[in-house]
Amino acid sequence: MAEPKWRLSAQAIEAIVHGRHANPFEALGLHQHSKTWLVRAFVPGALGVDVHLLDGTLVGALEQRHGAGFFEGAVKLKSRQPLRLSCCNEGGAWTVTDAYTFGPVLGPMDDYYIGEGNHLRLYDKLGAHPLHHEGCDGVHFAVWAPNAERVSVIGDFNNWDGRLHVMRKRLDTGIWETFVPDAHEGQGYKFELLDKSGKLLPLKADPFGFAAELRPNTASKVARTDGFKWHDEAYLKTRRERDQRRAPMSIYEVHAGSWRRGDGNRFLTYDELAD
C-alpha cells in the first residue's frame, strides 16, 4: 500500500529531532493536506501519542516514526484549532499542549513599527508576557535576533531542551516569537541560538526580561507587570499644585546591594531599604 503523500520525509524528521530544521512550524503542529487534517509532534520519551481538543475530545492517534519521539498521523477535524497531546511510555502518562498548533501573537502593525524603529510599546511585545491566547493560558516569548539561524526558548517548562520550542521567525524584522501554552509566572527561561553557520551559541538571558534569578544563577524569570498597585495619590496631587521649576528637590543615591544586608547576608527588598 502506497504511503500517504503528506508523510514527512525522513530527512526533515532527522532535522527536527536534532534541532536543525529551518522552520519547524512548517512541519510540526496541525496541517491540512487536501481534505485530510494531520498532526505532527515531537515528544521525546513518548512511546504513544493521542490527540485531543482542548475540551478533551479524542480526535486521533499518531504513529511513531522516529525512536527519538517524532509522531505523525491523520486526525478527525473540520477546522484549525489548538490541540493537546496525551503521551505515554512504560513509566506513565502525561499531557502536552502543542505549541505548534497556536498562531502568532504579534501582528503586521507590530512588524511595520518594529521595522521602522518607531514602536512605542516595544516592552509590551518583546520579552515574556503571560496571557490567554486562543483558548489557553501560557506565556508569549519574543526576542530580536536578526542574525540567528534558529532561536529557541528553553526553561523550566520544557526541561531546558532547545528542540521543543523553536520560535517562529517574523520576516524582515529579525523578531522571533512563540506562544508556550501552560508556561506560567515564576518559571526560569533563556534563549538558545544557532548562528548562521549552525554553531550553538552560549545561552542568552532575555534583554527585555522583567525579572531574573539572583546570582550566581543567570536565567530570566517570567513575571507579570500588570498587577502593580500604585499608592502615590497624595504625591501626584501636590505635584500638580506646585511649579516644578521653582520647587526644591532632594536627590539621594545609594548602591542598594552593598549599603545594607538582611539576615544571612541576603539582599533587602526595596520596601525594607525604604524603612
Buried (B, 14 or more C-beta within 10 A) or exposed (E): EEEEEBBBEEEBBBBBBEBBBEEBBEBBBBBEEEEEBBBBBBBBEBBBBBBBBBEEEEBBBBEBBBEBBBBBBBBEBEEBBBBBBBBBEEEEEEEBBBBBBBEBBBEEEBBEBBBEEEBEEBEEBBBBBBEEBBEBEBBBBBBBBEEBBBBBBBBBBBEBBBBBBBBBBBEEBBBBBBBBBBBBEEBBBBBBBBEEEEEEBEBBBBEBBBBBEEEEEEBBBBBBEEEEEEEEEEEEEEEEEEEEEEEEEEEEEEEEEEEEEEEEEEBBEEEEEEE
